[in-house]
């Protein structure tokens, strides 16, 4: 097993990075190295099913140029023999809040509820914030990046996990040795939604799941009305929502029932949400499959219950035991039913739990 070296080639995941020469480097003049690096004689996993033995991976300027059995190696290439070793692309976590500053919780002032929005020039509800951009609140975290890399991740999609309409995300390569400019793959990697209110606002509406669903529908109707030039005033939130309408839309639903609710809202407004599920999709497989949505599935499986105490056993329901027994099978049942999904570290205490689970 010691020869099965897991080479986490971040360059595989950073193939979309554009050269950003406007980032100055204050470390003196350096000659730009345009040589190739060739990793030869390795077993290369192009995809989970496409495997090349004794293959070559050719890299230039941090990007994969070619891979396969018959790769022509340029004369100016640095060749590294990986005989007996394996090359895999890294994982990508599509749903995290890596490096994004968390909002401060609103302080309660008085006993009366807050009905009006606290912002001027934005949407009438504080929990609708499509103008937020994660890139403005992002700081690269070396320690967390190392934890992700050790779990096999080379790229994360991150955003502010706050509010019903949360704004845009940022796609980040976990490269400690590279400059800030080369880490950012996409500074508008999608727009994000949920049924959960923002912790940064005391505005009381919506007060229920039904209210959150109604607010989302109203938001889309208002955005369409605004786009048609019907407003005499400027609304930065609706302008941002309309400007981002062609981006990938992620929706944190969080449970089997909310998955279907989110999908129906998306269908009503021609938005194909990528839905972040709750791990209990196995209980509604027919409906999940019929939604034809793409899913991001957490794998924070429930821990085994302590049943050594006979008194504690009385408070353990059959439903709890059923969840503990069946939740780890959720990804398999989704795959068996042809549901398109990826896995995430979301809801895990640390990325290290990803491999275990």
C-alpha positions as CSV (number, residue, x, y, z in Angstrom):
1,X,0.0,0.0,0.0
2,X,2.9,2.4,0.6
3,X,3.4,2.5,-3.2
4,X,-0.2,3.6,-3.7
5,X,0.8,7.2,-3.3
6,X,-2.1,9.6,-3.7
7,X,-0.8,12.5,-5.7
8,X,-3.2,15.3,-5.2
9,X,-2.4,17.3,-8.3
10,X,-4.1,20.5,-7.7
11,X,-3.2,21.6,-11.2
12,X,-5.9,19.2,-12.4
13,X,-8.5,21.2,-10.5
14,X,-7.1,24.6,-11.4
15,X,-7.3,24.1,-15.2
16,X,-9.8,27.0,-15.4
17,X,-7.5,29.5,-13.8
18,X,-6.7,32.5,-16.0
19,X,-3.3,34.1,-15.8
20,X,-3.7,37.3,-13.6
21,X,-0.6,39.3,-14.3
22,X,-1.9,42.4,-12.5
23,X,-1.1,40.9,-9.1
24,X,2.4,42.3,-8.2
25,X,5.1,40.2,-6.7
26,X,7.3,42.1,-4.3
27,X,10.1,39.6,-4.3
28,X,12.4,41.0,-7.0
29,X,12.8,40.1,-10.6
30,X,12.3,36.5,-11.6
31,X,12.7,34.6,-14.9
32,X,9.4,33.1,-15.9
33,X,9.6,29.4,-16.2
34,X,7.7,28.1,-19.2
35,X,9.1,24.6,-19.2
36,X,6.9,21.5,-19.1
37,X,6.8,19.0,-16.3
38,X,6.1,15.4,-17.3
39,X,5.0,12.7,-14.8
40,X,5.7,9.4,-16.5
41,X,5.0,5.7,-16.0
42,X,2.2,6.3,-13.6
43,X,-1.3,4.7,-13.3
44,X,-3.5,7.7,-14.1
45,X,-7.2,7.9,-13.1
46,X,-8.6,10.2,-15.8
47,X,-12.1,9.5,-14.4
48,X,-13.3,6.9,-11.9
49,X,-13.7,4.4,-14.8
50,X,-11.1,5.6,-17.3
51,X,-7.7,4.3,-16.1
52,X,-4.4,4.6,-18.0
53,X,-1.5,2.4,-16.9
54,X,2.1,3.5,-17.6
55,X,0.7,6.9,-18.6
56,X,2.1,10.4,-18.8
57,X,0.7,13.6,-17.3
58,X,2.1,16.7,-19.0
59,X,1.8,20.1,-17.2
60,X,2.8,23.6,-18.2
61,X,2.1,26.9,-16.3
62,X,0.1,25.0,-13.6
63,X,-2.3,23.5,-16.1
64,X,-2.7,20.0,-17.5
65,X,-1.7,20.0,-21.2
66,X,-2.1,16.3,-22.0
67,X,-2.6,13.0,-20.3
68,X,-2.7,9.4,-21.6
69,X,-0.6,6.5,-22.9
70,X,1.0,8.2,-25.9
71,X,1.9,11.7,-24.8
72,X,4.7,13.5,-26.6
73,X,7.1,14.9,-24.0
74,X,8.8,18.2,-25.2
75,X,12.6,18.4,-25.1
76,X,12.6,21.1,-22.5
77,X,10.4,19.1,-20.1
78,X,11.4,18.2,-16.5
79,X,10.6,14.4,-16.3
80,X,9.6,12.8,-13.1
81,X,9.3,9.0,-13.1
82,X,6.3,7.7,-11.0
83,X,6.7,4.0,-11.7
84,X,4.5,2.1,-9.2
85,X,2.6,5.2,-8.2
86,X,-0.9,6.5,-8.9
87,X,-2.2,9.9,-10.0
88,X,-5.7,11.0,-9.1
89,X,-7.5,14.3,-9.6
90,X,-8.6,16.0,-6.4
91,X,-12.1,16.2,-5.1
92,X,-14.2,19.4,-5.5
93,X,-16.6,20.4,-2.7
94,X,-19.4,22.4,-4.3
95,X,-20.9,23.6,-1.0
96,X,-18.9,25.2,1.7
97,X,-18.3,28.5,3.6
98,X,-14.5,28.1,3.5
99,X,-12.8,31.4,4.3
100,X,-15.9,33.5,4.1
101,X,-16.5,35.8,7.1
102,X,-19.6,34.9,9.1
103,X,-22.1,37.7,9.7
104,X,-22.6,39.1,13.2
105,X,-25.8,38.2,14.9
106,X,-28.3,41.1,15.2
107,X,-28.7,42.4,18.7
108,X,-32.2,42.6,20.1
109,X,-33.4,46.1,20.9
110,X,-36.7,46.3,22.6
111,X,-39.5,43.8,22.7
112,X,-41.5,44.9,19.7
113,X,-40.9,43.0,16.4
114,X,-39.1,44.6,13.5
115,X,-41.4,44.8,10.4
116,X,-39.5,47.2,8.1
117,X,-36.2,46.6,6.4
118,X,-33.1,48.2,7.9
119,X,-31.5,49.1,4.6
120,X,-32.2,51.8,2.0
121,X,-31.9,51.2,-1.7
122,X,-32.2,47.4,-1.3
123,X,-35.0,44.9,-1.3
124,X,-37.9,45.4,1.2
125,X,-36.9,42.3,3.1
126,X,-33.5,42.1,4.8
127,X,-33.3,38.3,4.3
128,X,-33.1,38.8,0.5
129,X,-29.5,39.7,-0.2
130,X,-28.5,38.7,-3.8
131,X,-26.2,41.7,-3.9
132,X,-23.8,40.0,-1.5
133,X,-20.5,38.7,-3.0
134,X,-18.5,36.1,-1.2
135,X,-15.3,37.4,-2.8
136,X,-15.6,40.6,-0.8
137,X,-15.7,38.6,2.5
138,X,-13.2,36.0,1.6
139,X,-9.9,35.4,3.4
140,X,-7.8,32.3,2.5
141,X,-7.4,30.0,5.6
142,X,-4.2,28.0,5.5
143,X,-5.2,25.7,8.3
144,X,-8.6,24.8,6.9
145,X,-7.1,24.4,3.4
146,X,-4.7,21.9,4.8
147,X,-7.5,19.9,6.4
148,X,-9.4,19.9,3.1
149,X,-6.3,18.8,1.1
150,X,-5.6,15.9,3.6
151,X,-9.2,14.7,2.9
152,X,-8.5,14.8,-0.9
153,X,-10.0,18.1,-1.9
154,X,-8.2,20.5,-4.2
155,X,-11.0,23.0,-4.9
156,X,-14.0,24.3,-2.9
157,X,-17.0,26.4,-3.8
158,X,-17.7,28.8,-1.0
159,X,-20.3,31.4,-0.1
160,X,-21.9,33.1,2.9
161,X,-24.4,30.7,4.5
162,X,-26.7,33.3,5.7
163,X,-30.2,34.4,4.5
164,X,-32.8,33.3,2.0
165,X,-31.1,34.9,-1.0
166,X,-27.4,34.8,-0.1
167,X,-25.7,36.3,-3.1
168,X,-22.8,34.9,-5.2
169,X,-20.1,32.4,-4.3
170,X,-16.4,32.0,-5.2
171,X,-14.6,29.0,-6.5
172,X,-11.2,28.6,-4.8
173,X,-8.2,26.4,-5.4
174,X,-6.5,25.2,-2.2
175,X,-3.0,26.2,-3.2
176,X,-0.9,27.5,-0.2
177,X,2.1,28.1,-2.3
178,X,0.4,30.2,-5.0
179,X,-0.5,33.9,-4.8
180,X,-4.0,35.1,-4.1
181,X,-4.7,35.9,-7.7
182,X,-4.1,32.3,-8.9
183,X,-6.2,30.7,-6.2
184,X,-9.5,32.3,-7.4
185,X,-10.9,30.2,-10.2
186,X,-14.3,32.0,-10.4
187,X,-15.4,35.0,-8.3
188,X,-19.0,34.4,-9.2
189,X,-19.4,30.7,-9.1
190,X,-23.1,30.7,-8.6
191,X,-26.0,32.2,-6.6
192,X,-27.2,30.7,-3.4
193,X,-30.6,30.4,-1.7
194,X,-32.3,28.7,1.3
195,X,-35.4,28.7,3.4
196,X,-33.5,30.2,6.4
197,X,-33.5,33.8,7.5
198,X,-30.4,35.9,8.0
199,X,-29.0,36.0,11.5
200,X,-27.8,39.6,10.8
201,X,-31.4,41.0,10.7
202,X,-34.2,41.2,13.3
203,X,-36.9,41.6,10.6
204,X,-39.6,39.3,11.7
205,X,-41.0,38.3,8.3
206,X,-41.0,35.5,7.3
207,X,-41.9,33.6,10.5
208,X,-42.5,30.2,8.9
209,X,-41.4,27.9,6.1
210,X,-44.6,28.8,4.2
211,X,-43.6,32.5,4.6
212,X,-40.1,31.8,3.3
213,X,-41.6,30.0,0.2
214,X,-43.9,32.9,-0.4
215,X,-41.1,35.4,-0.1
216,X,-39.0,33.6,-2.6
217,X,-41.9,33.6,-5.1
218,X,-42.5,37.3,-4.5
219,X,-38.8,38.0,-5.0
220,X,-38.8,36.3,-8.5
221,X,-42.0,38.2,-9.4
222,X,-40.6,41.5,-8.3
223,X,-37.3,40.8,-10.2
224,X,-39.3,40.2,-13.4
225,X,-41.4,43.3,-12.8
226,X,-38.2,45.4,-12.1
227,X,-36.4,44.0,-15.2
228,X,-39.3,45.3,-17.4
229,X,-38.6,48.9,-16.2
230,X,-41.7,49.3,-14.0
231,X,-39.9,50.7,-11.0
232,X,-39.2,54.4,-10.6
233,X,-36.7,53.8,-7.9
234,X,-33.4,51.8,-7.8
235,X,-33.3,48.5,-6.1
236,X,-29.7,47.1,-5.8
237,X,-30.9,43.7,-4.7
238,X,-33.2,43.1,-7.7
239,X,-30.6,44.4,-10.0
240,X,-28.0,42.0,-8.6
241,X,-30.5,39.1,-8.8
242,X,-31.3,39.9,-12.5
243,X,-27.6,40.3,-13.3
244,X,-26.9,36.8,-11.8
245,X,-29.9,35.0,-13.3
246,X,-27.7,33.0,-15.7
247,X,-25.4,31.7,-13.0
248,X,-25.7,28.2,-11.5
249,X,-28.3,28.4,-8.6
250,X,-27.7,26.4,-5.4
251,X,-30.5,25.8,-2.9
252,X,-29.9,24.6,0.6
253,X,-33.1,22.7,1.2
254,X,-31.9,20.4,4.0
255,X,-34.5,17.7,4.0
256,X,-36.5,15.4,1.7
257,X,-39.6,17.5,1.9
258,X,-37.8,20.8,1.4
259,X,-36.0,19.3,-1.5
260,X,-39.3,18.9,-3.3
261,X,-40.5,22.3,-2.2
262,X,-37.4,24.0,-3.5
263,X,-37.7,22.1,-6.8
264,X,-41.3,23.3,-7.3
265,X,-40.3,26.9,-6.8
266,X,-37.5,26.5,-9.3
267,X,-39.8,24.9,-11.8
268,X,-42.3,27.8,-11.4
269,X,-39.7,30.4,-12.4
270,X,-37.6,28.3,-14.8
271,X,-34.6,28.0,-12.4
272,X,-32.8,24.6,-12.3
273,X,-31.6,24.6,-8.7
274,X,-28.8,22.3,-7.6
275,X,-30.4,21.2,-4.3
276,X,-28.4,20.6,-1.2
277,X,-30.2,17.7,0.5
278,X,-30.5,16.5,4.0
279,X,-29.3,12.9,3.8
280,X,-32.8,11.5,4.2
281,X,-33.7,11.3,0.5
282,X,-34.0,7.5,0.7
283,X,-37.4,8.1,2.4
284,X,-38.9,9.8,-0.7
285,X,-36.9,8.2,-3.6
286,X,-39.7,8.3,-6.1
287,X,-40.3,12.0,-5.6
288,X,-36.6,12.8,-5.6
289,X,-36.1,10.9,-8.8
290,X,-39.1,12.5,-10.4
291,X,-37.8,16.0,-9.7
292,X,-34.9,15.3,-12.1
293,X,-32.9,17.8,-10.1
294,X,-29.2,17.6,-9.4
295,X,-28.3,17.2,-5.7
296,X,-25.4,17.8,-3.3
297,X,-25.7,15.2,-0.5
298,X,-24.1,15.5,3.0
299,X,-22.8,12.4,4.6
300,X,-23.1,13.3,8.3
301,X,-24.5,10.0,9.2
302,X,-26.0,9.6,12.7
303,X,-23.8,8.0,15.4
304,X,-24.8,4.8,17.1
305,X,-27.0,5.3,20.1
306,X,-26.0,4.1,23.5
307,X,-28.5,1.5,24.5
308,X,-26.7,0.0,27.5
309,X,-28.8,2.1,29.8
310,X,-32.3,0.5,30.0
311,X,-33.9,3.8,31.1
312,X,-32.4,5.7,28.1
313,X,-33.8,3.0,25.8
314,X,-37.3,4.2,26.6
315,X,-36.6,7.5,24.9
316,X,-35.2,6.0,21.7
317,X,-37.8,5.9,19.0
318,X,-38.1,3.4,16.1
319,X,-37.7,6.3,13.7
320,X,-34.4,7.2,15.3
321,X,-33.1,3.7,15.0
322,X,-34.4,3.5,11.4
323,X,-32.5,6.6,10.5
324,X,-29.3,5.4,12.1
325,X,-29.6,2.1,10.2
326,X,-30.6,3.4,6.7
327,X,-29.0,6.9,6.4
328,X,-25.5,5.5,5.4
329,X,-27.2,3.8,2.4
330,X,-28.7,7.0,1.1
331,X,-25.9,7.6,-1.6
332,X,-26.2,4.1,-2.8
333,X,-30.0,4.3,-3.2
334,X,-29.7,7.6,-5.0
335,X,-27.1,6.1,-7.4
336,X,-29.2,3.0,-8.0
337,X,-32.2,5.2,-8.9
338,X,-30.2,7.3,-11.4
339,X,-30.2,10.5,-9.3
340,X,-27.4,12.9,-10.3
341,X,-25.6,13.9,-7.1
342,X,-22.2,14.8,-5.6
343,X,-21.0,14.5,-2.0
344,X,-20.0,17.3,0.3
345,X,-18.3,17.9,3.6
346,X,-21.1,20.2,4.6
347,X,-22.5,19.4,8.1
348,X,-19.4,17.4,9.0
349,X,-17.4,18.6,12.0
350,X,-14.1,18.4,10.1
351,X,-13.2,17.4,6.5
352,X,-11.3,14.4,7.9
353,X,-14.7,12.7,8.6
354,X,-15.4,12.6,4.9
355,X,-13.2,9.6,4.2
356,X,-14.5,7.7,7.2
357,X,-18.1,8.3,6.3
